[in-house]
Amino acid sequence: MAVVGGDEGIGVELQLQIGGAVEVCQAVLFDMDGVLVDSMALIENQLRQWALQRGVDPQLVVDLSPGRTNAELVALVAPHLDAVAEERLLLELEVSTAGEVAACPGALALVAQLPVGSWAVVTSGNRPVAQARLRAAGFGVPGVLVTADDVTVGKPDPQGYEMAARLLGVAVEACVVVEDAVAGLMAAAAAGIRAVAVQGTGDVLDAPHEHAVESLEQVSLR
């Protein structure tokens, strides 16, 4: 690691070993669910339960959920429902079950190697859910956490990743995004940020990315 300076401030130069490749950056921006936190099965079960209760096709809800906020998802699959009220109900369910999650393989080890202030989390989940899941999985809450409560539109819009880079004081060109969803990879591309695709959700490899790994066990700090 080396200390570097520039218009965006002073940061640490990180050399990420990604499989057989190396990326030099100043900050790593992580998606949360499916990347850091192993919560996808829990999320899918909760969405299916909600869909059945509301008379909506459960598989459609699950398929359309990656990268979207709960409010955006409800408005898309059930426009006849009150999106704000339904979002509140889903939020309560997600917070109450946050303790059931664990860290994804390799995630804790990778984050432990990163200097304080060199990483952030950008999630489509609400802040209380993100904080609870990150704590339950053993990460604690990072200094920069961008959630659905902080943006006006979710992924694939680049707003969340651009905000995280700005809050870290790092240019987007000096960041690397780690994502497992098409919408998130599209958001990274729209922001002009290099991306690592974690293989996990459907056709994620069809979205823009520079590297692909099966898990964060294949990513480390040199």
C-alpha positions as a Markdown table, in Angstrom:
| # | Residue | x | y | z |
|---|---|---|---|---|
| 1 | Met | 0.0 | 0.0 | 0.0 |
| 2 | Ala | 1.1 | 3.5 | -0.7 |
| 3 | Val | -0.2 | 6.9 | 0.3 |
| 4 | Val | -1.4 | 9.0 | -2.7 |
| 5 | Gly | -2.8 | 12.5 | -3.1 |
| 6 | Gly | -4.9 | 14.4 | -5.6 |
| 7 | Asp | -7.9 | 16.6 | -6.0 |
| 8 | Glu | -10.1 | 14.2 | -4.1 |
| 9 | Gly | -7.9 | 14.2 | -1.1 |
| 10 | Ile | -5.3 | 11.9 | 0.3 |
| 11 | Gly | -5.9 | 8.1 | 0.3 |
| 12 | Val | -4.2 | 4.8 | 0.4 |
| 13 | Glu | -3.3 | 3.0 | -2.8 |
| 14 | Leu | -4.7 | -0.5 | -2.6 |
| 15 | Gln | -3.6 | -3.4 | -4.7 |
| 16 | Leu | -6.5 | -5.9 | -5.0 |
| 17 | Gln | -5.6 | -9.4 | -6.0 |
| 18 | Ile | -8.7 | -10.6 | -7.9 |
| 19 | Gly | -8.2 | -14.2 | -9.0 |
| 20 | Gly | -5.1 | -13.9 | -11.3 |
| 21 | Ala | -5.5 | -10.2 | -11.9 |
| 22 | Val | -4.6 | -7.1 | -9.9 |
| 23 | Glu | -6.5 | -3.9 | -9.7 |
| 24 | Val | -5.0 | -0.7 | -8.1 |
| 25 | Cys | -7.6 | 1.5 | -6.4 |
| 26 | Gln | -8.1 | 3.8 | -3.4 |
| 27 | Ala | -11.5 | 2.5 | -2.3 |
| 28 | Val | -13.7 | -0.6 | -2.5 |
| 29 | Leu | -17.5 | -0.2 | -2.7 |
| 30 | Phe | -19.4 | -3.3 | -1.7 |
| 31 | Asp | -23.0 | -4.3 | -2.3 |
| 32 | Met | -24.3 | -5.9 | 0.8 |
| 33 | Asp | -26.7 | -8.8 | 0.3 |
| 34 | Gly | -25.1 | -11.7 | -1.5 |
| 35 | Val | -21.7 | -10.0 | -1.5 |
| 36 | Leu | -20.9 | -9.3 | 2.2 |
| 37 | Val | -23.9 | -10.8 | 3.9 |
| 38 | Asp | -25.3 | -14.2 | 3.1 |
| 39 | Ser | -29.0 | -13.2 | 3.2 |
| 40 | Met | -30.3 | -14.1 | -0.2 |
| 41 | Ala | -32.2 | -17.2 | 0.9 |
| 42 | Leu | -33.8 | -15.3 | 3.7 |
| 43 | Ile | -34.7 | -12.4 | 1.5 |
| 44 | Glu | -36.2 | -14.7 | -1.1 |
| 45 | Asn | -38.4 | -16.5 | 1.5 |
| 46 | Gln | -39.6 | -13.2 | 2.9 |
| 47 | Leu | -40.5 | -11.9 | -0.6 |
| 48 | Arg | -42.3 | -15.1 | -1.5 |
| 49 | Gln | -44.3 | -14.9 | 1.7 |
| 50 | Trp | -45.2 | -11.3 | 1.1 |
| 51 | Ala | -46.2 | -12.0 | -2.5 |
| 52 | Leu | -48.5 | -14.9 | -1.6 |
| 53 | Gln | -50.2 | -12.7 | 1.0 |
| 54 | Arg | -50.8 | -10.0 | -1.5 |
| 55 | Gly | -51.9 | -12.2 | -4.4 |
| 56 | Val | -48.8 | -11.5 | -6.5 |
| 57 | Asp | -46.7 | -14.0 | -8.4 |
| 58 | Pro | -43.9 | -14.9 | -6.0 |
| 59 | Gln | -41.4 | -15.8 | -8.7 |
| 60 | Leu | -41.9 | -12.5 | -10.4 |
| 61 | Val | -41.3 | -10.6 | -7.2 |
| 62 | Val | -38.1 | -12.6 | -6.5 |
| 63 | Asp | -36.9 | -12.1 | -10.1 |
| 64 | Leu | -37.4 | -8.4 | -10.1 |
| 65 | Ser | -36.0 | -7.7 | -6.6 |
| 66 | Pro | -32.2 | -7.6 | -7.1 |
| 67 | Gly | -31.0 | -4.0 | -7.0 |
| 68 | Arg | -34.4 | -2.5 | -6.3 |
| 69 | Thr | -35.6 | -0.8 | -3.1 |
| 70 | Asn | -38.7 | -2.4 | -1.5 |
| 71 | Ala | -40.7 | 0.7 | -2.5 |
| 72 | Glu | -39.6 | 0.4 | -6.1 |
| 73 | Leu | -40.4 | -3.3 | -6.1 |
| 74 | Val | -43.8 | -2.9 | -4.7 |
| 75 | Ala | -44.7 | -0.1 | -7.1 |
| 76 | Leu | -43.5 | -2.4 | -10.0 |
| 77 | Val | -45.2 | -5.7 | -9.1 |
| 78 | Ala | -48.3 | -4.3 | -7.3 |
| 79 | Pro | -49.1 | -0.8 | -8.3 |
| 80 | His | -52.5 | -1.1 | -6.8 |
| 81 | Leu | -51.0 | -1.3 | -3.3 |
| 82 | Asp | -49.7 | 1.5 | -1.0 |
| 83 | Ala | -46.0 | 1.3 | -1.7 |
| 84 | Val | -45.1 | 3.3 | 1.5 |
| 85 | Ala | -47.2 | 1.1 | 3.7 |
| 86 | Glu | -45.9 | -2.1 | 2.2 |
| 87 | Glu | -42.3 | -0.9 | 2.4 |
| 88 | Arg | -42.9 | -0.3 | 6.1 |
| 89 | Leu | -44.2 | -3.9 | 6.7 |
| 90 | Leu | -41.3 | -5.4 | 4.8 |
| 91 | Leu | -38.9 | -3.2 | 6.8 |
| 92 | Glu | -40.3 | -4.5 | 10.1 |
| 93 | Leu | -40.0 | -8.1 | 8.9 |
| 94 | Glu | -36.4 | -7.6 | 7.7 |
| 95 | Val | -35.2 | -6.0 | 10.9 |
| 96 | Ser | -36.8 | -8.7 | 13.0 |
| 97 | Thr | -35.0 | -11.4 | 11.2 |
| 98 | Ala | -31.6 | -9.7 | 10.7 |
| 99 | Gly | -30.0 | -11.9 | 13.3 |
| 100 | Glu | -30.4 | -15.0 | 11.0 |
| 101 | Val | -27.8 | -13.9 | 8.5 |
| 102 | Ala | -24.0 | -14.7 | 8.3 |
| 103 | Ala | -21.1 | -13.4 | 6.4 |
| 104 | Cys | -20.5 | -14.6 | 2.8 |
| 105 | Pro | -17.4 | -16.8 | 2.3 |
| 106 | Gly | -14.2 | -14.7 | 2.3 |
| 107 | Ala | -16.0 | -11.4 | 3.1 |
| 108 | Leu | -14.9 | -10.9 | 6.7 |
| 109 | Ala | -11.3 | -11.7 | 5.8 |
| 110 | Leu | -11.2 | -9.3 | 2.9 |
| 111 | Val | -12.8 | -6.4 | 4.8 |
| 112 | Ala | -10.4 | -7.0 | 7.7 |
| 113 | Gln | -7.5 | -6.3 | 5.4 |
| 114 | Leu | -8.8 | -3.0 | 4.2 |
| 115 | Pro | -7.7 | 0.2 | 5.9 |
| 116 | Val | -10.4 | 2.2 | 7.8 |
| 117 | Gly | -12.0 | 4.7 | 5.4 |
| 118 | Ser | -11.1 | 2.8 | 2.3 |
| 119 | Trp | -14.4 | 0.9 | 1.9 |
| 120 | Ala | -18.1 | 1.5 | 1.9 |
| 121 | Val | -21.4 | -0.4 | 1.5 |
| 122 | Val | -24.0 | 0.6 | -1.0 |
| 123 | Thr | -27.2 | -1.3 | -0.6 |
| 124 | Ser | -30.8 | -1.1 | -1.9 |
| 125 | Gly | -32.0 | -2.0 | 1.6 |
| 126 | Asn | -33.2 | 0.4 | 4.2 |
| 127 | Arg | -30.7 | 1.8 | 6.8 |
| 128 | Pro | -32.1 | -0.1 | 9.8 |
| 129 | Val | -32.0 | -3.4 | 7.9 |
| 130 | Ala | -28.5 | -2.8 | 6.6 |
| 131 | Gln | -27.1 | -1.8 | 10.0 |
| 132 | Ala | -28.7 | -4.9 | 11.7 |
| 133 | Arg | -27.5 | -7.3 | 9.1 |
| 134 | Leu | -23.9 | -6.0 | 8.9 |
| 135 | Arg | -23.7 | -6.2 | 12.7 |
| 136 | Ala | -25.2 | -9.7 | 12.8 |
| 137 | Ala | -22.7 | -10.9 | 10.2 |
| 138 | Gly | -19.7 | -9.5 | 12.1 |
| 139 | Phe | -18.7 | -6.4 | 10.1 |
| 140 | Gly | -20.1 | -3.6 | 12.2 |
| 141 | Val | -21.3 | -0.5 | 10.5 |
| 142 | Pro | -18.8 | 1.2 | 8.1 |
| 143 | Gly | -18.2 | 4.9 | 8.2 |
| 144 | Val | -19.8 | 5.2 | 4.8 |
| 145 | Leu | -23.1 | 3.3 | 4.4 |
| 146 | Val | -25.4 | 4.4 | 1.5 |
| 147 | Thr | -28.9 | 2.9 | 1.7 |
| 148 | Ala | -32.2 | 3.2 | 0.0 |
| 149 | Asp | -33.0 | 6.0 | 2.6 |
| 150 | Asp | -30.1 | 8.1 | 1.2 |
| 151 | Val | -30.9 | 8.1 | -2.5 |
| 152 | Thr | -33.8 | 9.3 | -4.7 |
| 153 | Val | -33.6 | 6.3 | -7.0 |
| 154 | Gly | -32.0 | 2.9 | -6.6 |
| 155 | Lys | -29.7 | 0.8 | -8.8 |
| 156 | Pro | -29.1 | 0.7 | -11.8 |
| 157 | Asp | -29.0 | 4.4 | -11.3 |
| 158 | Pro | -25.4 | 5.3 | -10.3 |
| 159 | Gln | -26.4 | 7.7 | -7.6 |
| 160 | Gly | -25.6 | 5.4 | -4.7 |
| 161 | Tyr | -22.1 | 4.5 | -5.8 |
| 162 | Glu | -21.3 | 8.1 | -6.8 |
| 163 | Met | -22.4 | 9.2 | -3.3 |
| 164 | Ala | -20.3 | 6.6 | -1.6 |
| 165 | Ala | -17.2 | 7.7 | -3.5 |
| 166 | Arg | -17.9 | 11.3 | -2.7 |
| 167 | Leu | -18.3 | 10.6 | 1.0 |
| 168 | Leu | -15.0 | 8.7 | 1.0 |
| 169 | Gly | -13.3 | 11.6 | -0.7 |
| 170 | Val | -12.2 | 9.3 | -3.6 |
| 171 | Ala | -12.7 | 9.9 | -7.4 |
| 172 | Val | -15.0 | 7.3 | -9.0 |
| 173 | Glu | -12.1 | 6.3 | -11.3 |
| 174 | Ala | -10.1 | 5.3 | -8.2 |
| 175 | Cys | -12.9 | 2.9 | -6.9 |
| 176 | Val | -13.7 | -0.7 | -7.4 |
| 177 | Val | -17.3 | -2.0 | -7.0 |
| 178 | Val | -18.1 | -5.5 | -5.8 |
| 179 | Glu | -21.6 | -6.6 | -6.9 |
| 180 | Asp | -23.7 | -9.8 | -7.4 |
| 181 | Ala | -26.6 | -8.2 | -9.2 |
| 182 | Val | -27.2 | -7.0 | -12.8 |
| 183 | Ala | -28.7 | -3.7 | -11.6 |
| 184 | Gly | -25.7 | -3.1 | -9.4 |
| 185 | Leu | -23.2 | -3.8 | -12.1 |
| 186 | Met | -25.1 | -1.5 | -14.4 |
| 187 | Ala | -25.0 | 1.2 | -11.7 |
| 188 | Ala | -21.2 | 0.8 | -11.4 |
| 189 | Ala | -20.8 | 1.1 | -15.2 |
| 190 | Ala | -23.0 | 4.2 | -15.3 |
| 191 | Ala | -20.8 | 5.8 | -12.6 |
| 192 | Gly | -17.6 | 4.9 | -14.5 |
| 193 | Ile | -16.4 | 2.5 | -11.8 |
| 194 | Arg | -14.6 | -0.8 | -12.4 |
| 195 | Ala | -16.5 | -3.8 | -11.2 |
| 196 | Val | -16.0 | -7.3 | -9.8 |
| 197 | Ala | -19.0 | -9.6 | -10.4 |
| 198 | Val | -19.6 | -12.1 | -7.7 |
| 199 | Gln | -21.4 | -15.0 | -9.4 |
| 200 | Gly | -24.6 | -15.7 | -7.6 |
| 201 | Thr | -27.8 | -14.2 | -9.1 |
| 202 | Gly | -28.9 | -15.4 | -12.5 |
| 203 | Asp | -27.4 | -13.7 | -15.5 |
| 204 | Val | -25.1 | -11.4 | -13.5 |
| 205 | Leu | -22.2 | -12.2 | -15.9 |
| 206 | Asp | -24.2 | -10.7 | -18.8 |
| 207 | Ala | -23.8 | -7.2 | -17.1 |
| 208 | Pro | -20.8 | -5.0 | -17.5 |
| 209 | His | -17.8 | -6.1 | -15.3 |
| 210 | Glu | -14.0 | -6.2 | -15.4 |
| 211 | His | -13.6 | -9.3 | -13.3 |
| 212 | Ala | -15.7 | -12.3 | -12.1 |
| 213 | Val | -15.2 | -14.4 | -9.0 |
| 214 | Glu | -17.2 | -17.2 | -7.4 |
| 215 | Ser | -16.8 | -15.7 | -3.9 |
| 216 | Leu | -14.7 | -13.1 | -2.1 |
| 217 | Glu | -12.4 | -16.0 | -1.1 |
| 218 | Gln | -10.8 | -15.2 | -4.5 |
| 219 | Val | -10.1 | -11.5 | -3.6 |
| 220 | Ser | -7.4 | -10.3 | -1.2 |
| 221 | Leu | -5.2 | -7.3 | -0.5 |
| 222 | Arg | -1.6 | -7.7 | -1.8 |
